[in-house]
């Protein structure tokens, strides 16, 4: 490792890092390096760096048939991270075809189901998204990259769909499931998934102030950490917008909705459309005393998102 690449502003910290690595090498601590490898993969996936994710993932593979299949699987995940859903689906189709009769098919099915859950969610097909999420979560194997981080993120995705479809029982189930995931490494991404799910649960239970504060804190933490793409805190943004409406801050809610629409449009996602329609329904069901001017703005906003 180049010391120039790992300099720290903290006195003596860089030398300490190199000492840790040197000790790991001397003791042949393979688990240490495997954890570093997985940590870097997680960081790249959460921060929208699909191409770098693929490059890093492939660095651990050899030329064996199993490694080649796994490399193709991580290419699909990399395309998902880069929001190239067409390329991701095509890669998965090819991989499923060539591994149909092989032992590694179980791993491929898990990777494929995970990716397709996100693809279908971001293209507005919630029924298919739920189906694929449940297949991946119930898979009989753990690939090393799906547990616990991706398991928690999938449960969070299911909870978000449940919020949009007004399935309060499923939201409660997600809250139970997320708390059952072991987190021995104290992963922040899993803590944030729990917070996001709790915010959604508070919202449906009518505890709007608590939901608002928790959602706002979660958005702040995840945006500061660079979460983007499929890892962006869109579910907490939904909660925030709905709470603003409950506080009768309709103009503020519409401004947040417009910001979300712009972000989604830039990334070619359907999130803006599903969010507008969800909030629009709530606005239309509002008491007759509500100011009609914001509703006109909302209709105009919906036209933009279509």
N, C-alpha and C positions, 0 to 999 in steps of 0.2 A: 504494500500500500504506500502511495506517495504521501509523505507527511505534509506536503504543501496543500494537499486536497483536504486534509482533516484538521487544519489549524483551528484553534478555539481562542476567543478573546479572554477566556478564563486562564489565569496563570497555572501552568503545570497540567492542565486538563488533557491537552493533546498527547503528552508523554504518557499520561495515565491510560488513555485509550489504547495506545500502542502496546503498553505493558499487558493490558487485559487480553488483547489479541495474541500477543506472543505467548502468554501462558496457555491460552486455548490451543494454540498450535503444538506446544510442547507436550501438553497432556492429551493431545488427539481428541479434543472435545468436539465431536461431530455435531452434537445437539446444539451447541453454541452457534455454530456456523449455519445450521439448518434454520434456527430461529431468526438469525439475521436475514437469511434468504427470504423467509416468509414475511418478516416485518417489512422488508423493502417492497415485496410484491403487494402487500396490503396498502402501503403508502401510495404506490403508483396507481392502484385501482381506485382508491378513494379520491385522488386528486386529478383524475381525468387524463392520465398519461398512458394511453393504450399502447402506443408503439414502444415506449420504454419498458412497459410491463412485459410485452412479448419478448423483447431482447433479454431482459433479466431472467424471465422464466426459462428460456431456452438455454441459458448459460449452464444450467445444471444437468442437461440431457446429453446422452451419448448417441450413437448411431443405431441402437437397437430398435426393433420394430415398435416396442412399447413406447420408447422415448419419442419416436417420430409421431405416433398417434397422440401422445400427450402434448407434444409441441403444437400440433394442429388444434387441439382443444384450447390451448392457451392463446392461440391466434384468434380463435372465435371470441374469447373473453376480452382480448385486447381491442377487437373491433367493437364490442359492446361498450367498453369503456370510452372509446372514441365516438360513440353514438352512431356508428356506421351499422345500422341494424340489418340492412340488406346483405352486406358482406358477411356479417356475423351469421345470419340464417343460412346463407349459402355454404359457408364453411362447415356449419353443423350438419347440414344435409349430406355433404360429402363424407364427413367423418362417420356419421351414423351408417351410411351405406357400406363403407369399407370395413367397418368393425362389427357388422351385423352378427357374424357367427364366431366372434372372438371373445375371449375371457374379459378383455378390457371394456367390453360393451357396457358393463354395469357403471363403470366410471364415466364413460362417454354419456350415458343417459343422464347421469347426475349433473354433469356440466351443461349438457344441452337443455335440461329442464330449467336450470338456474337462469341461463341466458334467455330462454324463451319466455320465462316469467316476466323479466324486465322488458323485453321487446313488446310483448302483448300489452303490458301496462301502459307503456309510453305511446302506444298506438291506439289506446282506448278500448282494447278488448279485455275487459276485466274478468270475464268468465274463464277465458283461456289462461290468463295470467294466474288466476287462483289455482287452476288445474295443474299447471306446470310447477308452481311454487310448492304445492302439496306433494307432488311427485319427488321433487328434489329434497324436501325436508324429510320425507319418509324413506329415502334411499338407504339401503342396508350397509353402505360403506361410508367411510370418511376419507376424503381425498387429501386432507391436510390443509386445503385452502377454503373448505366450506364450513369448517367448524372451529371455534364458535362464531367467528366474525360474520361469515356469510349467512349462517343459520339465523343469527340475530337480525341481519338486514332483510332477509326474506320474510321473517315474521313481521317486521316493521312494514314491509311492502304490503303484505296481506292485510295488516291493520289499516293502512291508508286506503286500500280498496274498500274495506269494510266501512270506513268513514264516509267515503263517497257514495256508497250504496245504502247507507243508513242501517247497517247490520250491527247493532249494538252488542248482541250476544257474541258475535265473532270477535269484536274488539275486546271484550272481557276475556275471551279465550286466549287472544294474543297476549294480553297482559299477564296471564298465568304462565303461558309458554315461555315468554321472554325471561321470566324470573326463575325458570327451571334450568336455564343454560348456565353451565359452569364457566367461570371467568377467572381461572387461576393466574393469568397474566395481567389481570386488571386492565383489559383493553378499553380505551376510551370510546372506541366506536360502539362497543356493546353497551356501555353506560349511557351513551347518547341515544341509542336505539330504545333503551328502556324509558328514558325521559320522554322521547317523542311519543311512544305508545301511551305513556301515562297522561301526556297532554291531550291526546285524542280521547282517552277514556274520561278525563275531566270534562272535556267539551260536551260529550254526549250525555254526561250526568248533570249538565247545567251549572258546573262550577267554572264559570267563564273567567273570573279574575285569576284564579289559580292556573287555568289552562293557558291564558294569555301570557302570564309571567313565565311559565315553564317553556312554552313554545318560543317565546322571544329569547330566552336564555340559550335554548338549544340552537336556534338559528345563529346567534352571535358566536357561539363556540365552534359550530361546524363551518361557518363562513371564514372565521379566523384561521381554521385549520386547512382551508383550501378545498373543502368538499365541493365537488361540482359534478355535472353530468348525472348519471344514475345515482350518485351518492349525495346529491344536493338535498337540503332539508325542505323539500317541497311540501311534505306532509305538515310540517310545523307552520309553513307559510299559509296553508289552508286553514289551520286552526287559528292563526293570528287574524286572518281576514274575517273569519266567522265571528270571532270574539269582538272585533271592532264593530261589526254590524250589531251584535247584541248590546254593545255599549251605546248604540245609536250614533256612532261615528261613521256614518255611511260614506261621506266623501273620503275619509281616510281609508276605509275598506276598499273603495274603488281605486284609489291611488295605488294601494298595495297590489290589487288585482291587475292593474295596468302594468306595474313593474314586473310582475310574474309573467304576464303575457309577452312582454318584450323579451325577457330572458329566455322563455320557452321558444319564441319565434326565432331568435338568434341561433338556437341549437336544434331547430327543426323538430321540436317535440309537440305532442298533442296536449301536454299538461295545461296550457293556457285554456284550451277549449273545454276540457273537462272541468277545470276549476270555475270558469265563467258560468257554465251551465249549472253546476252544483250551487254556487252562491246565488245565481239568478233565481233558481227555484225557491230558495229560502226568502229572497227579497219579495218575490211575488206572493208568498204566503204570509207576508208581514201584515200587522194590523192596519186598518184603513187610515189611521192617523199619520202614517209615514209620508214624508215629503215625496211627491211624485217626480220631482226634478232629478234626483239621483237615479231613479228607475230609467229615465230617458237616457242618462249617461251609460247605464248598464247595458241597455239594448244596443247602443252605439258601439260599446266595447265588444259585445258578442259578435256583431257584424265584422269587426276587425279580426277576430280570432278564427273566423270560419275560412 
